[in-house]
Amino acid sequence: MHYHLTTFGCQMNEHDSERIRGVLEECGWQRSVDPEEADLLVFNTCSVRKTADSRLLGRLGEARRLKKERPERIVALGGCFAQNLQTRLFSDLPFLDIAFGPQNIGELPALIEAVSGGSGPAWSFDDNPMPSASLPSRRLNQSRAWVQVMTGCTNFCSYCVVPMVRGPERSRPSPQIVDEVKSLVDDGVVEITLLGQNVNAYGLDLDLVSAGGENFVDLLSLLNEITDLQRIRFTTSHPRDLGDDLIAAMRDLPKICKHLHLPVQSGSNRILTRMKRGYTRDHYLKLVEKLYREVPGVALTTDMIVGFPGEKEDDFHMTMKLAGKCRFDGAFTFIFSSRPGTEAADFPGRVPENTVKRRMGELLGLVQGIAAEKNGALVGRRQDIMIEGHSRHGEGLLRGRTSSNKIVNFRPFAQGANCEAAGAVVPVEITSTTSSTLMGEQVDADGRRYTH
């Protein structure tokens, strides 16, 4: 029995897919890279933006064809898109056999068994109280791992569907997280990324802080003490909840990577209020100023939405000015995507398409130019690179990442050396850059390059 899994969306979805692979392979299913050869087609979906819906529907067209060719083939749809539409999916997609939400991954084997037994379509959308961290997991990367510290969100930004499909904020007790990370380290993991829709709110739902327990910074401190764990990343941080203690932790804890993803969404106070973000432009700028002052070498990335309903030219110019002041190392820029069920879906004042495209082009040009300039300043400097594997940018090149989350393609000091193993940290001198990647040469302790 072979399955083929397609994943859409964020790192949380990628992590959920590790659990989907885990529960299937524990039941005897084998992974297939070719959907034509699969007996089971699984789609782990995202519903945050309309573009993800469009890509999914394109892939489902292929699933419809494959199902028609082999009617016994099972088609399963999971994740946020499925959670949002639930049983309506079966009328819209009559070839679909199974639907399940992101908190119901553990029930997938039972759903498959029910469908195989001829019971007709099967589904599960129960709101389980905690993340499914206890499920088996199959990682595709042996040196790096995601660790979910909490699930859900209670911010209810006016444009966002996440609270409806992921539920309220729910934190995992810190001993569970520490035990999971120790187990991962025993399995060869040297870098972890802590996941949550708003990691800064970790513990608040359990009253951990008021009870004298751990908040997110305390959790970072515990993980920083784990032997053989080399790097700790986390995402995503909400500007409203980012405190001085987290900035100090990034400065003082040696294993915390010097990178922060801090979505701003807009530089206009008027639009931020309509978005229900809970902070002002000035608050965000003061955070950024403090980060750059307190954490030398920190890289800052963000999310920005263009064309939010009611966005006027002055609002957009405020976003451009903020991007220029913050000098982001990278930005995910999105055109506003109306999500059914959200407050913003009914907002008046839609921005004309040609205006949105023009604004997007201007914003992209600005942020990419700043990113290229900041990367260019690294040429000639040495960076510690954690190797992730072989690069696709040329034969003999390796690919790795700086603490500040910049991708580096580099030529190793010695071909075939042990340092080529994924997870090793090696010194690399940066030789050239673009707005998104860096090129380099590995050097020895004296700064010498290998002569090829």
Helices and strands as residue ranges (DSSP letters): E 2-7, H 11-26, E 30-31, G 35-37, E 40-45, H 50-69, E 74-79, H 80-85, H 88-92, E 98-100, G 105-107, H 108-116, E 122-124, E 144-148, E 150-151, H 162-166, E 170-171, H 174-186, E 191-195, G 199-201, G 204-206, H 216-224, E 231-235, G 239-241, H 244-252, E 259-261, H 269-275, H 281-294, E 299-306, H 313-326, E 330-335, G 343-346, H 353-376, E 382-390, E 398-401, E 407-411, G 418-420, E 425-433, E 437-442
